[in-house]
C-alpha cells in the first residue's frame, strides 16, 4: 500500500456542514452565544487557502532539504560501500545510513591538527600532529621528529610555535611535543579496542604548503593487530586502513565515523600496486605518552629472545595450538641467563597461551623491568617452566 505524505486527501471534498450542525463547539463560541445560521451559512472558509499554501511550501522545502542531504552524503556513502566489498571479513558492517559527515568532522577537528616542520642534520622534513591536551601537548610520529635539531609547529590559525620534543618511542612510532601556552584546541581521543573491520577510518593531516585546509583521506579499517616492518623495526598492533596516508600527514589523526581519534597515522605499505595506510592505536599512544611525560623515555620488560611462529604441523605433533620456537638468545639478556635454549618451544606466558612472536612481544611490553614471568615451554616433548626476571631493553 502506498502512503501519501502530503497530509491531504486526493478524493473529492464533501460539502461543508452548517456551522451549527455539530456535536462540539469551541468554548469561545458558547460564550459569545455561537454564530447564527443565517449569518454564516453562505460564508467561505478564509483559512483553507492559507493551509494549502503552508502545506505546499512545507512539502517543497522538505524536498529541497532532502535533495541537499543526498548531495552531501552520497559520495561518502558510495565510497564506503565499495570499500566494504573489498575489505577482509570481520565484525564490521557499515550501514549506508551511518555514513560519516566527513566535511563536518574535518572542520571540527582542524583546529587541533597541526603542521610540523623539522630541521635535522639529515635535512628538512615535515609531518602532522594532534593536539591532545589544552596545555599544548601534541602527539605525532617518532619518525617525523627523530633526530630533530629544531621543530616548528604551525597551528590552523596560522601561529608558528617552536616545540620541544618531550620524548619519542621508535617501537610504536610515537612522539610527544610540548608547545608553550595554554587553552589549545584539542582532538577527542577514543579507543581502538572496540574498532571493527569495515568501519569508517578517516585520516586527517595537513598539506605540504601549510595551507589552512586539512588533507583528508577516507576509507575503512581493513585489519587490526597488524605487524609492519619499517626502517629496521617491527611495528606491532597496528591498524590497517585501505586509504593511504597522504604526503605530510604522518603523525596526523585517524578518526572513526564520529570524529573520535582511534589512531596516529604512521606509514604506507604498497602491495601489488595498492597502498594501505597504517596507524598506531590511540590506546598504545596514550600509554607511551604517559611514560614519556613521566620519565622522558619508555621502559619495557625485556626477555631477549629471537623466535619464529610454530608451524601448524609442528603444533599438531606437539599437541598444542600455537607457540614460538626460540631461534636465538641475545647476549647479556635475561633469557641467556635462564634455562632456555635455542629450539625450545614457548607455549605460555604466566598461564596464558602464546599465539605468536608478536603477541609475546606485546605482552612483555605490559611488564616492567624487574617483573618476574613464568614461561612454559616444551623441550624433547616434555613440558617445563622457567621463571625469569625481566631486564630493561637496551636503547639500540
Buried (B, 14 or more C-beta within 10 A) or exposed (E): EEEEEEEEEEEEEEEEEEBEEEEEEEEEBEEEEBBEEEEEEEEEEEEEEEEEEEEEEEBEEEEEEEEEEEEBBEEBBEBBBEBBEEBEEBEBEBEEEEBBBBEEBBEBBBBBBBBBBBEBEEEEBBBBBBBBBEEBBBBBBBBBBBEBEEBBBBBBEEEEBEBEBBBBBBBBBBBBBBBEEEEBBBBBBBBBEEBBBBBBBBBBBBBEEEEEEBBBBBBBBBBBBBBBEBEEBEBBBBBBBBBBBBEBBBBBBBBBBEBBBBBBBBBBBEEEEEEBBBBBBBBBBBBBBEBBBEEEEBEBBBBBBEBEBBEEEEBEEBEBEBBBBBEEBBEEBBBBEBBBEEEBBBBBBEEEEBBBBBBBBBBBBEBEBEEEBEBBBBBEEEEEEBEBEBBBBEEE
